[in-house]
């Protein structure tokens, strides 16, 4: 498990190497096949670690948002059928977009201490408008 101390983490934030995803939103970035997007999570001791990875096109929700509609979000996330490419979703001015694209290296995503619920990219593409509500 890769671990960062507080100073290193906030230096990475100042350099714009990390996107704050704790509020949730549509994630733009690499697919799993192209190298993933790493998630960073704060630990109880104040340090930070790589908690896992996700891919562009997925939608993340914070723990509170997930708890408020758990049953329906689980149903949505169960969708694994074919659908149009993720960029066919209709992004509105109210949409929260978490763009991790960058050069020469993509950015990492900061997630909530309580964890985040990740909706797979096919389910996100099919149910984006409902998820946004």
C-alpha positions as CSV (number, residue, x, y, z in Angstrom):
1,X,0.0,0.0,0.0
2,X,1.5,3.3,-1.1
3,X,1.3,5.9,1.7
4,X,1.7,9.7,1.7
5,X,2.3,11.9,4.7
6,X,0.2,15.1,5.1
7,X,2.9,17.4,3.8
8,X,3.4,15.4,0.6
9,X,-0.3,15.1,0.0
10,X,-0.9,18.8,0.3
11,X,2.1,19.6,-1.9
12,X,0.6,17.3,-4.5
13,X,-2.7,19.3,-4.1
14,X,-0.9,22.6,-4.6
15,X,0.7,21.2,-7.8
16,X,-2.8,20.2,-9.1
17,X,-1.8,16.5,-9.2
18,X,-5.0,15.6,-7.2
19,X,-8.6,16.3,-8.0
20,X,-11.0,16.6,-5.0
21,X,-13.7,14.0,-5.7
22,X,-15.1,13.8,-2.2
23,X,-18.3,15.5,-3.3
24,X,-18.8,12.9,-6.1
25,X,-19.4,13.4,-9.8
26,X,-18.7,12.1,-13.3
27,X,-15.1,11.0,-13.6
28,X,-13.2,11.8,-16.8
29,X,-9.9,10.1,-17.3
30,X,-8.1,6.9,-18.3
31,X,-9.9,3.5,-18.7
32,X,-8.8,0.5,-16.8
33,X,-7.1,-0.7,-20.0
34,X,-5.1,2.6,-20.3
35,X,-3.8,2.7,-16.8
36,X,-6.7,3.5,-14.4
37,X,-7.2,6.6,-12.1
38,X,-5.8,6.1,-8.7
39,X,-8.0,7.1,-5.6
40,X,-6.3,8.6,-2.6
41,X,-8.0,8.4,0.8
42,X,-7.2,9.9,4.2
43,X,-6.3,7.5,7.0
44,X,-7.3,7.9,10.7
45,X,-3.7,8.8,11.5
46,X,-3.8,11.8,9.1
47,X,-1.8,10.2,6.4
48,X,-3.1,9.3,2.9
49,X,-2.9,6.1,0.9
50,X,-3.8,4.7,-2.5
51,X,-7.2,3.1,-1.8
52,X,-7.8,1.6,-5.2
53,X,-8.6,2.7,-8.8
54,X,-11.5,3.5,-11.1
55,X,-11.8,4.5,-14.7
56,X,-13.1,7.4,-16.7
57,X,-16.8,7.3,-17.4
58,X,-17.6,6.0,-13.9
59,X,-19.7,8.1,-11.5
60,X,-18.7,8.4,-7.8
61,X,-21.0,9.3,-5.0
62,X,-20.1,10.1,-1.4
63,X,-21.4,7.9,1.4
64,X,-24.3,10.3,2.3
65,X,-25.5,10.4,-1.3
66,X,-25.3,6.6,-1.6
67,X,-27.1,6.0,1.7
68,X,-30.0,8.3,0.6
69,X,-30.8,6.1,-2.4
70,X,-28.9,2.9,-1.8
71,X,-31.5,0.4,-3.2
72,X,-32.0,2.3,-6.5
73,X,-28.3,3.0,-6.9
74,X,-27.5,-0.7,-6.5
75,X,-30.1,-1.5,-9.2
76,X,-28.6,1.1,-11.5
77,X,-25.1,-0.2,-10.9
78,X,-26.2,-3.7,-11.8
79,X,-26.6,-2.7,-15.4
80,X,-23.8,-4.2,-17.5
81,X,-25.4,-4.2,-21.0
82,X,-24.1,-2.5,-24.0
83,X,-24.7,1.2,-24.3
84,X,-23.3,4.2,-26.2
85,X,-19.9,5.6,-25.4
86,X,-19.8,7.6,-22.1
87,X,-19.4,10.9,-23.9
88,X,-22.9,10.6,-25.2
89,X,-24.3,11.7,-21.8
90,X,-25.8,15.1,-21.6
91,X,-23.7,17.2,-19.2
92,X,-25.5,20.3,-17.9
93,X,-24.3,23.4,-16.0
94,X,-25.3,21.6,-12.8
95,X,-23.2,18.5,-13.6
96,X,-20.2,17.8,-11.4
97,X,-17.3,16.7,-13.6
98,X,-14.1,15.4,-12.1
99,X,-11.5,15.7,-14.9
100,X,-8.3,13.8,-14.2
101,X,-6.7,14.3,-17.6
102,X,-3.3,15.9,-17.5
103,X,0.1,15.9,-19.1
104,X,2.5,14.3,-18.7
105,X,0.8,12.3,-16.0
106,X,-2.9,12.0,-15.2
107,X,-4.2,13.3,-11.9
108,X,-5.3,11.2,-8.9
109,X,-8.7,11.4,-7.3
110,X,-9.2,12.3,-3.6
111,X,-12.0,10.3,-2.1
112,X,-13.9,10.6,1.2
113,X,-12.6,8.9,4.4
114,X,-16.0,7.1,4.6
115,X,-15.5,5.8,1.1
116,X,-17.3,6.4,-2.2
117,X,-19.8,4.4,-4.2
118,X,-18.7,3.9,-7.8
119,X,-21.2,3.4,-10.5
120,X,-19.8,1.5,-13.5
121,X,-19.4,3.4,-16.7
122,X,-22.1,1.5,-18.7
123,X,-24.6,2.1,-15.9
124,X,-23.5,5.7,-15.7
125,X,-24.0,6.2,-19.5
126,X,-27.5,4.6,-19.4
127,X,-28.7,6.3,-16.2
128,X,-26.7,9.5,-16.1
129,X,-29.7,11.9,-15.8
130,X,-31.2,9.9,-12.9
131,X,-27.9,9.7,-11.1
132,X,-27.4,13.4,-11.4
133,X,-30.7,14.0,-9.6
